[in-house]
């Protein structure tokens, strides 16, 4: 039974990741890799804006601009992967240092890496995320953003905690979990 559930999780995770990738590719077409100039704290702040908006919408129960929480969770997935790219490649002075094909290849590699991390953790936690509420994912993402900001303030020098990259990967995975619940549990 657990194996069937885990296989279902992987399949659903891949479906949601494909949707996020499609958005990333379309925005890459429209804007190029303009995000290459963003410093890590700027990406963390962008994640904060998205997660804070989700929480605000969850608490208010309505939106005045007509966009729900789903696009914001997609943005969290994509900005988290962009953050992982920036951590590995550093920031650029201009966005033309990475072609669209290179950016997509990096996106795919890091998305797959995060998927594999989720599968390992999901094995150990035995699908516990399925019993959580979407609002809990939002709160956990916000908590990880505040942790990341603290790590940034420390210049990355933690005593016991994982680094910024691990927090970005976790934020991405929690956002995917939320998207799975919003897609398949409705």
N, C-alpha and C positions, 0 to 999 in steps of 0.2 A: 504494500500500500504506500509506504513512504517513498519508494522508488518511483511509482507512478506519479505521485504528487511532485517530486523533485523534477521529473521529466517535464511535467506540465509547467512548472515554474520556469525552467530553462526555455521552453517554447514561448511562453508568454513574455518572458524577459526579452527574448530576441525580437518578437513582434513589436514590442514597445520601443526597443532600441532602434529598430528600422524606421519607425515613425519619427523618432528624434533625429536620426541621421538624415532623413529626407528633408526635414526643416533646415538642418545644418547645411546641406548641399545647396538648397535653394537660396539661403541667405549668403552663402559663399559666392554663388553666381552673381547675386545682386550687389554685394558689397565688397567682394574679394576678402582677403584675410586681414581686413582693417583691425581686427582684434589683436593682431601680432604686436601692436604698439602698447597694449595694456600691461601695466605692471601688476604683480600679484595682488597687492592690496586693492587695486581698482577692480580686479575680478572678484575678490572676496566681497567688496562693497556691492557689486552688481548682483551677486548671489543673494546678499542681504536684501536688496530691493525686491527681488523676485519672491523670496521666502516671506518677507514681511507683508507683501501684498496678498499672498495666499492666506496668511494668518488673518489679515484684516478682513478679507472676503469671507473666510470661514466664520469669523466672529460676528460680522455684520449681516451675513446671509444674503447679501445682494451686491451687485456691481453697478456703478453708474456709467461705466464706459463700455459695457456690453461684452467684455471679455472675461471668461471664467478662469478657474484655477488651472485647468488642464494645460493651456499654453505656457503658464508660468512654471509648472513642473517640467515641461519639455525644455524650457530655457535653463532651468537648473541643471538638467542632464547635460545640455550642450555647453554651458559655461563651466561646469565642472571638468568636462573633457578638455575644453580650451585651457583651463587652468593647469591641467596636467601637461598639456603640450608646452605651455609657457614655462613651467617648472623645468622641463627637460631641455628646451631649446633656448631659454632666455628670451628677453623681450627684444624686439626689433625697433630700429629707428624709423623704418618705413614698412608698410605692409607687404611689399613686393619681394621679401626675402624668402617667401614660401609660396610655391605655386598651389593652385586649387587642388591639383592631383596629389601633391605632397601632403596638403592639409587633410584631405579625405583619407589618405593612407594612414596618417597619424591618428586621426579620429577612429578609424576602424581598429587599429592596433590597440589603442587605449580602451576603447569600448569593450573589446574582447578580453583584455586584461581585467577590467572591472567585473565583467561577467564571470570570469573564472574565480575571482575573489569572492563574489557573491555565492557561487556554487559551493566553495569550500566552507564559507561561514554558514550557509544554509544547511549543509550537512550537519554541522556541529550544533546549530540552534534548532534543527528539526522543524523548519517551516514556521517558526514562531511569529514571523512578520505577518503571516496571514490573519492572525488574531488581533492585530493592531488596527486602530482607526487611522484614517487618512490624516486627521488633525494631529495625531501623534507623530507621524512622519514629518509634518510641517515643523512641529516643535523641536524634534530631534535635529532636523536640518538647521534650524535657527541656532540651536545650542552648538552645533559643530561650526557654524559660521563664527560665533563669538569665541569659541576655542581657537579657531584659525586666526582671528584677529589678535588674540593674546599671543599666539606663537609668532605672528608677524612682529608684534611689539618686542618680543624677546629676541628678534633677529634669527629665529629658527632654532635657538638653543634651548631645547627642552631637557628636562632631567630624566623623565620616565615615559613621557607621552610620545605617541606617533607624531609624524610630521604633517606638514600642510598637505602633502600628496595623499596621505592616507585619509585625511579629512575630506578632501575633494572626492576621492573615490567613494567614501561612505555617503556623502551627500548625493552623489549621482545614483548610487544604489537605492537609497531611500526614496528618491524622486521616482525612480523606475517602479519601485514597489507601489507608490501612490498611483502611478499611471496604470499599473496592472489592476489595482483595485477599482479605479475609475472606469477602466475599459471592460473588464471581464466580470466584475461583481455587480454591475448595475442590472 
